[in-house]
Amino acid sequence: MNSSKKTLSQSIIAALSATKVSEKISLTFNCYEDWKEGKLDFSFEYTAPDRPGRPNIPELLLPKDMPRRRNAKAKAARIAMLHAIAHIEFNAIDLALDIVLRFGSKMPREFSDDWLNVANDEARHFVLLEKRLADFNSFYGALPAHDGLWQSAENTSHDLLARLAIVPLVLQARGLDVTPTLIAKFESANDYKSSEALKIIYEEEIDHVKAGYKWFNYICELKGLNPQTKYQELVKIYFAGSLKPPFNIEARKSAGLAEDFYMPMVHN
């Protein structure tokens, strides 16, 4: 290792540990660019923390305690929806960084390539939503949010297959199901700036689910496991809820996620 070079794990731990929103965003962008330009050694002398650095706000509530968002045409409801999506994207930055730091040393370099690209995308998505909130004279942290995404990361911190099954292939795949409806709600309120931001996020999230599917299948092939059977087994163990339709079958197929993965788990 070239001792004068910063390592990949150094760059990731800095971004993961950042507690200021702007700092986490800039350090994530820097990590991605430095990795892409060959400025970081592929070295993992740092281990992933139990929890990433987080700002003091938003207040984190249990999902059941979150206020409900009703009329999407009302400005307050649209702000609440944008804030909720911004919170998901902010968590997704840490999730993508964590998967590289936690599991990247045992995987091909291409694994780090893919998930650092995801982290960079999620940071861009967050910035899009943060700017949109500012247009409404609001900001990230102005409303409460829930910690469900990171709880899923904690539950799968010991097992890469479980992490891939739950985060990209359940939670992010669910994002593909619901985002077209959200886009339509914003358009019905003539809020085309918000809907355009969501369209960008939606298209790129297909690639994120695709990355999850790709590496899930890679590991299953290495271990001689049936991907569908293993996926269904892991979801039953690590996902607290149930898989509920309607599914965006076309978007899921675009990401590689065939119906025989998830349809057998739908309870009628």
C-alpha angles and dihedrals in degrees: 000000000000102000092204090063124086113238128237092242091052091054094046096046090053092055094041093050096047112116098189115082095223092047094051091050095049093044090050091051090047093049092052094047094045091049092047091050093050095248095128129071115232092243133131110200091140124069126215117267121237089244131015123237112275135186119251089251145086099058107236117228134178111268090247090056096054115114114250121247113223129163106036091197090065113092093228091054092050091049089051092051093048090048092051092050091046088054091052091050092047090053090046090060090059092043092055093046092046095052090056095046094042100043109009097094091067095044135071117274089252088069089061090044091056099045096043086054088052091050090051091049092049091051090052090048091052091051090051091053094042089055091048091051089051089055086061091047090251135110143201107282095032090108134037121264137187132247100221097119094055091044087060089052092051092049091054099037092114099049127051094197090054091047092052092046094052108032107040099016099045110016101033091038086056087057088060089054098052105032098078089057091049090050090052091050092054091046091051086058090049088245096141096158090062093043091051090053090051092049090057090049092047095053093048094045088063087064091049092055088046090056090051092050092047095054094039089057092043092058093043090053091050091051096041093243129148103244097212094047093046092047092052091047093051095045090053090052103040108026113080097197132051129257106257131190149256093088126186091234096178095051090045090051089050087057091049095253105135123201093248088068097061111010094077087061096056110108113216 
